[in-house]
Amino acid sequence: MVFILGISFAERNLVKKSLESFYGLGNQASARIMAKHYIHPTATVGSLSQKTVTSLTAELSTMPLETELKRRLQDNIERMRTMGSYRGRRHAMGLPVRGQNTKSQ
């Protein structure tokens, strides 16, 4: 087991999939991080050296991920609600925010 940001990953998992499992990291961001640290796209977590794991953890700790990112999203929605904007009112009523139809289900 390899620990990255306190989360354990099996050694047979791909590094790309392990990075994408963090909330806030997608396909492009994980590929960019892997390229920055010279990690092959098909590399497994078990093949990483301890130095690489440490540098990955250091870089990921500077990014807004997981609960911090979710909290930011909730704060933005709450800000829109208190402002009384159209989107905020739609959020408060539980209706579609981005122009979807409400007549058909």
Biopython code that builds the backbone (N, CA, C, O; Angstrom):
import numpy as np
from Bio.PDB.StructureBuilder import StructureBuilder

atoms = [
    (1, "MET", "N", (0.823, -1.175, 0.000)),
    (1, "MET", "CA", (0.000, 0.000, 0.000)),
    (1, "MET", "C", (0.878, 1.253, 0.000)),
    (1, "MET", "O", (1.863, 1.353, 0.732)),
    (2, "VAL", "N", (0.488, 2.189, -0.836)),
    (2, "VAL", "CA", (1.197, 3.459, -0.927)),
    (2, "VAL", "C", (0.233, 4.551, -0.483)),
    (2, "VAL", "O", (-0.920, 4.581, -0.913)),
    (3, "PHE", "N", (0.705, 5.444, 0.376)),
    (3, "PHE", "CA", (-0.130, 6.521, 0.893)),
    (3, "PHE", "C", (0.201, 7.823, 0.185)),
    (3, "PHE", "O", (1.353, 8.257, 0.153)),
    (4, "ILE", "N", (-0.836, 8.443, -0.387)),
    (4, "ILE", "CA", (-0.712, 9.765, -0.995)),
    (4, "ILE", "C", (-1.789, 10.631, -0.366)),
    (4, "ILE", "O", (-2.978, 10.337, -0.490)),
    (5, "LEU", "N", (-1.383, 11.686, 0.300)),
    (5, "LEU", "CA", (-2.289, 12.587, 1.030)),
    (5, "LEU", "C", (-3.157, 11.830, 2.035)),
    (5, "LEU", "O", (-4.326, 12.165, 2.225)),
    (6, "GLY", "N", (-2.591, 10.825, 2.667)),
    (6, "GLY", "CA", (-3.313, 10.088, 3.691)),
    (6, "GLY", "C", (-4.274, 9.039, 3.173)),
    (6, "GLY", "O", (-4.956, 8.389, 3.966)),
    (7, "ILE", "N", (-4.346, 8.856, 1.865)),
    (7, "ILE", "CA", (-5.231, 7.855, 1.276)),
    (7, "ILE", "C", (-4.363, 6.719, 0.753)),
    (7, "ILE", "O", (-3.376, 6.953, 0.055)),
    (8, "SER", "N", (-4.732, 5.491, 1.093)),
    (8, "SER", "CA", (-3.924, 4.347, 0.672)),
    (8, "SER", "C", (-4.391, 3.844, -0.689)),
    (8, "SER", "O", (-5.589, 3.753, -0.956)),
    (9, "PHE", "N", (-3.432, 3.523, -1.536)),
    (9, "PHE", "CA", (-3.697, 2.984, -2.863)),
    (9, "PHE", "C", (-2.976, 1.653, -2.995)),
    (9, "PHE", "O", (-1.847, 1.496, -2.530)),
    (10, "ALA", "N", (-3.641, 0.697, -3.634)),
    (10, "ALA", "CA", (-3.018, -0.601, -3.881)),
    (10, "ALA", "C", (-1.867, -0.418, -4.865)),
    (10, "ALA", "O", (-1.910, 0.458, -5.728)),
    (11, "GLU", "N", (-0.863, -1.232, -4.731)),
    (11, "GLU", "CA", (0.335, -1.076, -5.555)),
    (11, "GLU", "C", (0.094, -1.422, -7.015)),
    (11, "GLU", "O", (0.879, -1.022, -7.875)),
    (12, "ARG", "N", (-0.967, -2.152, -7.314)),
    (12, "ARG", "CA", (-1.237, -2.530, -8.704)),
    (12, "ARG", "C", (-2.068, -1.486, -9.446)),
    (12, "ARG", "O", (-2.249, -1.600, -10.658)),
    (13, "ASN", "N", (-2.579, -0.471, -8.744)),
    (13, "ASN", "CA", (-3.376, 0.570, -9.397)),
    (13, "ASN", "C", (-2.504, 1.451, -10.280)),
    (13, "ASN", "O", (-1.334, 1.684, -9.979)),
    (14, "LEU", "N", (-3.086, 1.938, -11.373)),
    (14, "LEU", "CA", (-2.381, 2.895, -12.216)),
    (14, "LEU", "C", (-2.300, 4.237, -11.498)),
    (14, "LEU", "O", (-3.219, 4.628, -10.777)),
    (15, "VAL", "N", (-1.185, 4.935, -11.706)),
    (15, "VAL", "CA", (-0.999, 6.236, -11.071)),
    (15, "VAL", "C", (-2.064, 7.208, -11.568)),
    (15, "VAL", "O", (-2.606, 7.991, -10.787)),
    (16, "LYS", "N", (-2.362, 7.160, -12.862)),
    (16, "LYS", "CA", (-3.344, 8.071, -13.447)),
    (16, "LYS", "C", (-4.707, 7.898, -12.796)),
    (16, "LYS", "O", (-5.348, 8.886, -12.437)),
    (17, "LYS", "N", (-5.160, 6.663, -12.639)),
    (17, "LYS", "CA", (-6.463, 6.403, -12.019)),
    (17, "LYS", "C", (-6.456, 6.776, -10.540)),
    (17, "LYS", "O", (-7.466, 7.236, -10.008)),
    (18, "SER", "N", (-5.330, 6.580, -9.882)),
    (18, "SER", "CA", (-5.240, 6.943, -8.471)),
    (18, "SER", "C", (-5.336, 8.452, -8.294)),
    (18, "SER", "O", (-5.992, 8.930, -7.368)),
    (19, "LEU", "N", (-4.685, 9.201, -9.175)),
    (19, "LEU", "CA", (-4.771, 10.657, -9.093)),
    (19, "LEU", "C", (-6.175, 11.139, -9.424)),
    (19, "LEU", "O", (-6.670, 12.082, -8.806)),
    (20, "GLU", "N", (-6.821, 10.498, -10.395)),
    (20, "GLU", "CA", (-8.171, 10.910, -10.784)),
    (20, "GLU", "C", (-9.204, 10.585, -9.711)),
    (20, "GLU", "O", (-10.318, 11.106, -9.755)),
    (21, "SER", "N", (-8.856, 9.741, -8.756)),
    (21, "SER", "CA", (-9.815, 9.408, -7.704)),
    (21, "SER", "C", (-9.989, 10.551, -6.706)),
    (21, "SER", "O", (-10.950, 10.555, -5.937)),
    (22, "PHE", "N", (-9.074, 11.520, -6.710)),
    (22, "PHE", "CA", (-9.226, 12.693, -5.854)),
    (22, "PHE", "C", (-10.288, 13.611, -6.444)),
    (22, "PHE", "O", (-10.288, 13.862, -7.649)),
    (23, "TYR", "N", (-11.191, 14.116, -5.608)),
    (23, "TYR", "CA", (-12.221, 15.047, -6.063)),
    (23, "TYR", "C", (-11.535, 16.345, -6.482)),
    (23, "TYR", "O", (-10.836, 16.971, -5.685)),
    (24, "GLY", "N", (-11.735, 16.739, -7.722)),
    (24, "GLY", "CA", (-11.134, 17.962, -8.230)),
    (24, "GLY", "C", (-10.013, 17.721, -9.221)),
    (24, "GLY", "O", (-9.552, 18.665, -9.863)),
    (25, "LEU", "N", (-9.561, 16.480, -9.363)),
    (25, "LEU", "CA", (-8.528, 16.150, -10.343)),
    (25, "LEU", "C", (-9.152, 15.302, -11.439)),
    (25, "LEU", "O", (-9.716, 14.240, -11.175)),
    (26, "GLY", "N", (-9.046, 15.775, -12.653)),
    (26, "GLY", "CA", (-9.595, 15.036, -13.773)),
    (26, "GLY", "C", (-8.510, 14.450, -14.647)),
    (26, "GLY", "O", (-7.364, 14.281, -14.231)),
    (27, "ASN", "N", (-8.900, 14.147, -15.864)),
    (27, "ASN", "CA", (-8.012, 13.502, -16.823)),
    (27, "ASN", "C", (-6.819, 14.396, -17.168)),
    (27, "ASN", "O", (-5.669, 13.962, -17.088)),
    (28, "GLN", "N", (-7.093, 15.627, -17.545)),
    (28, "GLN", "CA", (-6.018, 16.517, -17.983)),
    (28, "GLN", "C", (-5.097, 16.912, -16.838)),
    (28, "GLN", "O", (-3.880, 16.964, -17.010)),
    (29, "ALA", "N", (-5.665, 17.190, -15.681)),
    (29, "ALA", "CA", (-4.838, 17.600, -14.547)),
    (29, "ALA", "C", (-3.917, 16.465, -14.104)),
    (29, "ALA", "O", (-2.749, 16.698, -13.794)),
    (30, "SER", "N", (-4.435, 15.242, -14.075)),
    (30, "SER", "CA", (-3.586, 14.119, -13.672)),
    (30, "SER", "C", (-2.492, 13.860, -14.708)),
    (30, "SER", "O", (-1.362, 13.535, -14.344)),
    (31, "ALA", "N", (-2.817, 14.002, -15.996)),
    (31, "ALA", "CA", (-1.801, 13.823, -17.041)),
    (31, "ALA", "C", (-0.723, 14.898, -16.935)),
    (31, "ALA", "O", (0.457, 14.617, -17.141)),
    (32, "ARG", "N", (-1.123, 16.123, -16.616)),
    (32, "ARG", "CA", (-0.162, 17.220, -16.474)),
    (32, "ARG", "C", (0.767, 16.983, -15.282)),
    (32, "ARG", "O", (1.972, 17.215, -15.374)),
    (33, "ILE", "N", (0.204, 16.522, -14.172)),
    (33, "ILE", "CA", (1.019, 16.246, -12.985)),
    (33, "ILE", "C", (1.984, 15.102, -13.259)),
    (33, "ILE", "O", (3.143, 15.153, -12.847)),
    (34, "MET", "N", (1.509, 14.062, -13.958)),
    (34, "MET", "CA", (2.383, 12.934, -14.278)),
    (34, "MET", "C", (3.510, 13.356, -15.210)),
    (34, "MET", "O", (4.644, 12.905, -15.050)),
    (35, "ALA", "N", (3.213, 14.217, -16.183)),
    (35, "ALA", "CA", (4.255, 14.685, -17.097)),
    (35, "ALA", "C", (5.279, 15.536, -16.356)),
    (35, "ALA", "O", (6.472, 15.472, -16.653)),
    (36, "LYS", "N", (4.826, 16.321, -15.409)),
    (36, "LYS", "CA", (5.732, 17.183, -14.644)),
    (36, "LYS", "C", (6.713, 16.361, -13.813)),
    (36, "LYS", "O", (7.858, 16.767, -13.612)),
    (37, "HIS", "N", (6.260, 15.204, -13.333)),
    (37, "HIS", "CA", (7.111, 14.349, -12.503)),
    (37, "HIS", "C", (7.727, 13.192, -13.292)),
    (37, "HIS", "O", (8.295, 12.275, -12.699)),
    (38, "TYR", "N", (7.619, 13.229, -14.617)),
    (38, "TYR", "CA", (8.206, 12.221, -15.508)),
    (38, "TYR", "C", (7.726, 10.809, -15.161)),
    (38, "TYR", "O", (8.530, 9.886, -15.028)),
    (39, "ILE", "N", (6.412, 10.652, -15.015)),
    (39, "ILE", "CA", (5.817, 9.349, -14.725)),
    (39, "ILE", "C", (5.150, 8.846, -15.995)),
    (39, "ILE", "O", (4.381, 9.578, -16.619)),
    (40, "HIS", "N", (5.429, 7.617, -16.385)),
    (40, "HIS", "CA", (4.856, 7.024, -17.594)),
    (40, "HIS", "C", (3.349, 6.839, -17.411)),
    (40, "HIS", "O", (2.899, 6.530, -16.308)),
    (41, "PRO", "N", (2.558, 7.024, -18.482)),
    (41, "PRO", "CA", (1.094, 6.895, -18.353)),
    (41, "PRO", "C", (0.601, 5.527, -17.881)),
    (41, "PRO", "O", (-0.486, 5.431, -17.310)),
    (42, "THR", "N", (1.379, 4.472, -18.111)),
    (42, "THR", "CA", (0.939, 3.143, -17.677)),
    (42, "THR", "C", (1.655, 2.679, -16.408)),
    (42, "THR", "O", (1.614, 1.495, -16.076)),
    (43, "ALA", "N", (2.306, 3.593, -15.703)),
    (43, "ALA", "CA", (3.022, 3.231, -14.482)),
    (43, "ALA", "C", (2.038, 2.912, -13.361)),
    (43, "ALA", "O", (0.968, 3.513, -13.262)),
    (44, "THR", "N", (2.421, 1.961, -12.525)),
    (44, "THR", "CA", (1.588, 1.615, -11.377)),
    (44, "THR", "C", (2.099, 2.347, -10.140)),
    (44, "THR", "O", (3.227, 2.838, -10.110)),
    (45, "VAL", "N", (1.248, 2.407, -9.127)),
    (45, "VAL", "CA", (1.613, 3.108, -7.900)),
    (45, "VAL", "C", (2.783, 2.404, -7.213)),
    (45, "VAL", "O", (3.624, 3.062, -6.601)),
    (46, "GLY", "N", (2.842, 1.095, -7.308)),
    (46, "GLY", "CA", (3.913, 0.342, -6.671)),
    (46, "GLY", "C", (5.279, 0.579, -7.287)),
    (46, "GLY", "O", (6.298, 0.358, -6.633)),
    (47, "SER", "N", (5.318, 1.028, -8.543)),
    (47, "SER", "CA", (6.606, 1.249, -9.207)),
    (47, "SER", "C", (7.198, 2.623, -8.901)),
    (47, "SER", "O", (8.316, 2.916, -9.326)),
    (48, "LEU", "N", (6.475, 3.466, -8.177)),
    (48, "LEU", "CA", (6.979, 4.803, -7.868)),
    (48, "LEU", "C", (7.996, 4.739, -6.737)),
    (48, "LEU", "O", (7.848, 3.964, -5.792)),
    (49, "SER", "N", (9.024, 5.562, -6.852)),
    (49, "SER", "CA", (9.995, 5.644, -5.768)),
    (49, "SER", "C", (9.415, 6.496, -4.639)),
    (49, "SER", "O", (8.456, 7.242, -4.836)),
    (50, "GLN", "N", (10.005, 6.371, -3.469)),
    (50, "GLN", "CA", (9.520, 7.140, -2.317)),
    (50, "GLN", "C", (9.689, 8.636, -2.555)),
    (50, "GLN", "O", (8.874, 9.435, -2.095)),
    (51, "LYS", "N", (10.736, 9.014, -3.265)),
    (51, "LYS", "CA", (10.981, 10.426, -3.576)),
    (51, "LYS", "C", (9.868, 10.973, -4.473)),
    (51, "LYS", "O", (9.406, 12.097, -4.277)),
    (52, "THR", "N", (9.441, 10.181, -5.454)),
    (52, "THR", "CA", (8.368, 10.604, -6.354)),
    (52, "THR", "C", (7.049, 10.724, -5.602)),
    (52, "THR", "O", (6.289, 11.668, -5.820)),
    (53, "VAL", "N", (6.780, 9.772, -4.721)),
    (53, "VAL", "CA", (5.543, 9.823, -3.930)),
    (53, "VAL", "C", (5.539, 11.070, -3.050)),
    (53, "VAL", "O", (4.506, 11.723, -2.901)),
    (54, "THR", "N", (6.680, 11.398, -2.473)),
    (54, "THR", "CA", (6.779, 12.589, -1.634)),
    (54, "THR", "C", (6.558, 13.853, -2.442)),
    (54, "THR", "O", (5.873, 14.767, -1.984)),
    (55, "SER", "N", (7.130, 13.920, -3.645)),
    (55, "SER", "CA", (6.950, 15.115, -4.472)),
    (55, "SER", "C", (5.511, 15.228, -4.970)),
    (55, "SER", "O", (4.979, 16.333, -5.077)),
    (56, "LEU", "N", (4.875, 14.088, -5.278)),
    (56, "LEU", "CA", (3.455, 14.107, -5.660)),
    (56, "LEU", "C", (2.593, 14.620, -4.509)),
    (56, "LEU", "O", (1.703, 15.447, -4.711)),
    (57, "THR", "N", (2.861, 14.130, -3.315)),
    (57, "THR", "CA", (2.102, 14.563, -2.143)),
    (57, "THR", "C", (2.293, 16.049, -1.893)),
    (57, "THR", "O", (1.345, 16.751, -1.544)),
    (58, "ALA", "N", (3.525, 16.532, -2.071)),
    (58, "ALA", "CA", (3.791, 17.954, -1.861)),
    (58, "ALA", "C", (3.034, 18.810, -2.869)),
    (58, "ALA", "O", (2.493, 19.856, -2.511)),
    (59, "GLU", "N", (2.991, 18.376, -4.120)),
    (59, "GLU", "CA", (2.276, 19.157, -5.130)),
    (59, "GLU", "C", (0.772, 19.112, -4.912)),
    (59, "GLU", "O", (0.093, 20.130, -5.047)),
    (60, "LEU", "N", (0.247, 17.941, -4.576)),
    (60, "LEU", "CA", (-1.195, 17.823, -4.366)),
    (60, "LEU", "C", (-1.658, 18.596, -3.137)),
    (60, "LEU", "O", (-2.801, 19.050, -3.083)),
    (61, "SER", "N", (-0.778, 18.749, -2.154)),
    (61, "SER", "CA", (-1.176, 19.475, -0.943)),
    (61, "SER", "C", (-1.333, 20.967, -1.201)),
    (61, "SER", "O", (-1.983, 21.660, -0.418)),
    (62, "THR", "N", (-0.746, 21.477, -2.292)),
    (62, "THR", "CA", (-0.899, 22.900, -2.612)),
    (62, "THR", "C", (-2.169, 23.176, -3.402)),
    (62, "THR", "O", (-2.563, 24.334, -3.543)),
    (63, "MET", "N", (-2.820, 22.135, -3.921)),
    (63, "MET", "CA", (-4.011, 22.307, -4.745)),
    (63, "MET", "C", (-5.272, 22.182, -3.896)),
    (63, "MET", "O", (-5.292, 21.430, -2.922)),
    (64, "PRO", "N", (-6.333, 22.922, -4.264)),
    (64, "PRO", "CA", (-7.603, 22.741, -3.544)),
    (64, "PRO", "C", (-8.270, 21.445, -4.000)),
    (64, "PRO", "O", (-8.697, 21.333, -5.150)),
    (65, "LEU", "N", (-8.357, 20.478, -3.110)),
    (65, "LEU", "CA", (-8.930, 19.172, -3.430)),
    (65, "LEU", "C", (-9.916, 18.763, -2.348)),
    (65, "LEU", "O", (-9.952, 19.345, -1.263)),
    (66, "GLU", "N", (-10.712, 17.756, -2.662)),
    (66, "GLU", "CA", (-11.600, 17.086, -1.720)),
    (66, "GLU", "C", (-12.484, 18.072, -0.961)),
    (66, "GLU", "O", (-13.238, 18.818, -1.586)),
    (67, "THR", "N", (-12.412, 18.094, 0.359)),
    (67, "THR", "CA", (-13.359, 18.864, 1.169)),
    (67, "THR", "C", (-13.199, 20.363, 0.983)),
    (67, "THR", "O", (-14.187, 21.096, 1.036)),
    (68, "GLU", "N", (-11.979, 20.833, 0.767)),
    (68, "GLU", "CA", (-11.780, 22.270, 0.564)),
    (68, "GLU", "C", (-12.493, 22.741, -0.701)),
    (68, "GLU", "O", (-13.111, 23.806, -0.707)),
    (69, "LEU", "N", (-12.410, 21.963, -1.756)),
    (69, "LEU", "CA", (-13.063, 22.323, -3.012)),
    (69, "LEU", "C", (-14.583, 22.248, -2.878)),
    (69, "LEU", "O", (-15.294, 23.115, -3.386)),
    (70, "LYS", "N", (-15.080, 21.225, -2.203)),
    (70, "LYS", "CA", (-16.523, 21.108, -1.981)),
    (70, "LYS", "C", (-17.035, 22.275, -1.140)),
    (70, "LYS", "O", (-18.125, 22.793, -1.385)),
    (71, "ARG", "N", (-16.243, 22.689, -0.144)),
    (71, "ARG", "CA", (-16.632, 23.815, 0.697)),
    (71, "ARG", "C", (-16.677, 25.102, -0.110)),
    (71, "ARG", "O", (-17.575, 25.921, 0.084)),
    (72, "ARG", "N", (-15.722, 25.292, -1.012)),
    (72, "ARG", "CA", (-15.724, 26.473, -1.880)),
    (72, "ARG", "C", (-16.979, 26.520, -2.745)),
    (72, "ARG", "O", (-17.590, 27.578, -2.895)),
    (73, "LEU", "N", (-17.365, 25.379, -3.315)),
    (73, "LEU", "CA", (-18.569, 25.333, -4.141)),
    (73, "LEU", "C", (-19.810, 25.684, -3.327)),
    (73, "LEU", "O", (-20.660, 26.448, -3.785)),
    (74, "GLN", "N", (-19.913, 25.130, -2.125)),
    (74, "GLN", "CA", (-21.063, 25.438, -1.274)),
    (74, "GLN", "C", (-21.073, 26.908, -0.869)),
    (74, "GLN", "O", (-22.138, 27.521, -0.798)),
    (75, "ASP", "N", (-19.896, 27.482, -0.600)),
    (75, "ASP", "CA", (-19.819, 28.907, -0.255)),
    (75, "ASP", "C", (-20.262, 29.775, -1.422)),
    (75, "ASP", "O", (-20.940, 30.783, -1.220)),
    (76, "ASN", "N", (-19.889, 29.398, -2.637)),
    (76, "ASN", "CA", (-20.300, 30.166, -3.815)),
    (76, "ASN", "C", (-21.809, 30.112, -4.005)),
    (76, "ASN", "O", (-22.432, 31.125, -4.324)),
    (77, "ILE", "N", (-22.400, 28.940, -3.811)),
    (77, "ILE", "CA", (-23.854, 28.810, -3.941)),
    (77, "ILE", "C", (-24.548, 29.623, -2.851)),
    (77, "ILE", "O", (-25.543, 30.297, -3.118)),
    (78, "GLU", "N", (-24.033, 29.561, -1.639)),
    (78, "GLU", "CA", (-24.625, 30.324, -0.537)),
    (78, "GLU", "C", (-24.505, 31.827, -0.784)),
    (78, "GLU", "O", (-25.413, 32.585, -0.444)),
    (79, "ARG", "N", (-23.398, 32.257, -1.368)),
    (79, "ARG", "CA", (-23.216, 33.676, -1.702)),
    (79, "ARG", "C", (-24.248, 34.115, -2.724)),
    (79, "ARG", "O", (-24.807, 35.205, -2.606)),
    (80, "MET", "N", (-24.512, 33.280, -3.732)),
    (80, "MET", "CA", (-25.528, 33.615, -4.735)),
    (80, "MET", "C", (-26.916, 33.685, -4.109)),
    (80, "MET", "O", (-27.731, 34.525, -4.489)),
    (81, "ARG", "N", (-27.185, 32.801, -3.149)),
    (81, "ARG", "CA", (-28.492, 32.816, -2.487)),
    (81, "ARG", "C", (-28.679, 34.094, -1.677)),
    (81, "ARG", "O", (-29.746, 34.706, -1.730)),
    (82, "THR", "N", (-27.664, 34.503, -0.934)),
    (82, "THR", "CA", (-27.801, 35.698, -0.100)),
    (82, "THR", "C", (-27.851, 36.970, -0.935)),
    (82, "THR", "O", (-28.476, 37.950, -0.530)),
    (83, "MET", "N", (-27.199, 36.967, -2.101)),
    (83, "MET", "CA", (-27.269, 38.119, -3.002)),
    (83, "MET", "C", (-28.652, 38.257, -3.606)),
    (83, "MET", "O", (-29.082, 39.358, -3.950)),
    (84, "GLY", "N", (-29.345, 37.141, -3.735)),
    (84, "GLY", "CA", (-30.661, 37.162, -4.348)),
    (84, "GLY", "C", (-30.611, 37.117, -5.860)),
    (84, "GLY", "O", (-31.550, 37.556, -6.525)),
    (85, "SER", "N", (-29.526, 36.593, -6.413)),
    (85, "SER", "CA", (-29.422, 36.505, -7.869)),
    (85, "SER", "C", (-30.370, 35.428, -8.393)),
    (85, "SER", "O", (-30.890, 34.616, -7.628)),
    (86, "TYR", "N", (-30.584, 35.436, -9.689)),
    (86, "TYR", "CA", (-31.482, 34.459, -10.308)),
    (86, "TYR", "C", (-31.010, 33.041, -10.021)),
    (86, "TYR", "O", (-31.799, 32.179, -9.632)),
    (87, "ARG", "N", (-29.716, 32.807, -10.217)),
    (87, "ARG", "CA", (-29.178, 31.467, -9.963)),
    (87, "ARG", "C", (-29.319, 31.080, -8.499)),
    (87, "ARG", "O", (-29.601, 29.924, -8.182)),
    (88, "GLY", "N", (-29.124, 32.047, -7.604)),
    (88, "GLY", "CA", (-29.277, 31.766, -6.184)),
    (88, "GLY", "C", (-30.696, 31.384, -5.819)),
    (88, "GLY", "O", (-30.915, 30.472, -5.022)),
    (89, "ARG", "N", (-31.669, 32.086, -6.407)),
    (89, "ARG", "CA", (-33.071, 31.753, -6.141)),
    (89, "ARG", "C", (-33.413, 30.376, -6.686)),
    (89, "ARG", "O", (-34.146, 29.622, -6.046)),
    (90, "ARG", "N", (-32.893, 30.039, -7.858)),
    (90, "ARG", "CA", (-33.152, 28.712, -8.429)),
    (90, "ARG", "C", (-32.540, 27.612, -7.550)),
    (90, "ARG", "O", (-33.148, 26.561, -7.346)),
    (91, "HIS", "N", (-31.331, 27.865, -7.034)),
    (91, "HIS", "CA", (-30.713, 26.903, -6.117)),
    (91, "HIS", "C", (-31.576, 26.731, -4.872)),
    (91, "HIS", "O", (-31.796, 25.611, -4.412)),
    (92, "ALA", "N", (-32.063, 27.843, -4.331)),
    (92, "ALA", "CA", (-32.851, 27.793, -3.100)),
    (92, "ALA", "C", (-34.149, 27.016, -3.298)),
    (92, "ALA", "O", (-34.598, 26.316, -2.390)),
    (93, "MET", "N", (-34.753, 27.134, -4.481)),
    (93, "MET", "CA", (-36.014, 26.439, -4.745)),
    (93, "MET", "C", (-35.801, 25.004, -5.216)),
    (93, "MET", "O", (-36.762, 24.246, -5.348)),
    (94, "GLY", "N", (-34.560, 24.630, -5.469)),
    (94, "GLY", "CA", (-34.275, 23.276, -5.931)),
    (94, "GLY", "C", (-34.649, 23.051, -7.378)),
    (94, "GLY", "O", (-34.924, 21.921, -7.782)),
    (95, "LEU", "N", (-34.662, 24.118, -8.168)),
    (95, "LEU", "CA", (-35.016, 24.037, -9.580)),
    (95, "LEU", "C", (-33.758, 24.037, -10.436)),
    (95, "LEU", "O", (-32.681, 24.375, -9.944)),
    (96, "PRO", "N", (-33.874, 23.661, -11.725)),
    (96, "PRO", "CA", (-32.705, 23.696, -12.604)),
    (96, "PRO", "C", (-32.149, 25.118, -12.714)),
    (96, "PRO", "O", (-32.904, 26.086, -12.807)),
    (97, "VAL", "N", (-30.837, 25.226, -12.702)),
    (97, "VAL", "CA", (-30.183, 26.527, -12.661)),
    (97, "VAL", "C", (-29.755, 26.982, -14.049)),
    (97, "VAL", "O", (-29.721, 28.185, -14.310)),
    (98, "ARG", "N", (-29.432, 26.067, -14.934)),
    (98, "ARG", "CA", (-28.802, 26.431, -16.200)),
    (98, "ARG", "C", (-29.734, 26.374, -17.397)),
    (98, "ARG", "O", (-29.294, 26.057, -18.503)),
    (99, "GLY", "N", (-31.010, 26.674, -17.203)),
    (99, "GLY", "CA", (-31.917, 26.814, -18.326)),
    (99, "GLY", "C", (-32.603, 25.557, -18.791)),
    (99, "GLY", "O", (-33.203, 25.561, -19.866)),
    (100, "GLN", "N", (-32.543, 24.472, -18.027)),
    (100, "GLN", "CA", (-33.214, 23.249, -18.434)),
    (100, "GLN", "C", (-34.729, 23.418, -18.298)),
    (100, "GLN", "O", (-35.211, 24.274, -17.556)),
    (101, "ASN", "N", (-35.461, 22.587, -19.028)),
    (101, "ASN", "CA", (-36.918, 22.617, -18.949)),
    (101, "ASN", "C", (-37.391, 22.055, -17.609)),
    (101, "ASN", "O", (-36.736, 21.206, -17.004)),
    (102, "THR", "N", (-38.553, 22.555, -17.163)),
    (102, "THR", "CA", (-39.126, 22.037, -15.919)),
    (102, "THR", "C", (-40.468, 21.359, -16.152)),
    (102, "THR", "O", (-41.033, 20.781, -15.225)),
    (103, "LYS", "N", (-40.993, 21.421, -17.389)),
    (103, "LYS", "CA", (-42.328, 20.869, -17.646)),
    (103, "LYS", "C", (-42.302, 19.352, -17.765)),
    (103, "LYS", "O", (-43.163, 18.680, -17.196)),
    (104, "SER", "N", (-41.345, 18.800, -18.486)),
    (104, "SER", "CA", (-41.315, 17.348, -18.690)),
    (104, "SER", "C", (-40.372, 16.711, -17.676)),
    (104, "SER", "O", (-39.389, 17.310, -17.239)),
    (105, "GLN", "N", (-40.704, 15.487, -17.325)),
    (105, "GLN", "CA", (-39.840, 14.807, -16.361)),
    (105, "GLN", "C", (-39.242, 13.622, -16.975)),
    (105, "GLN", "O", (-38.478, 12.908, -16.325)),
]
sb = StructureBuilder()
sb.init_structure("model")
sb.init_model(0)
sb.init_chain("A")
sb.init_seg("    ")
for serial, (resi, resn, name, xyz) in enumerate(atoms, 1):
    if name == "N":
        sb.init_residue(resn, " ", resi, " ")
    sb.init_atom(name, np.array(xyz, "f"), 0.0, 1.0, " ", f" {name:<3s}", serial, name[0])
structure = sb.get_structure()
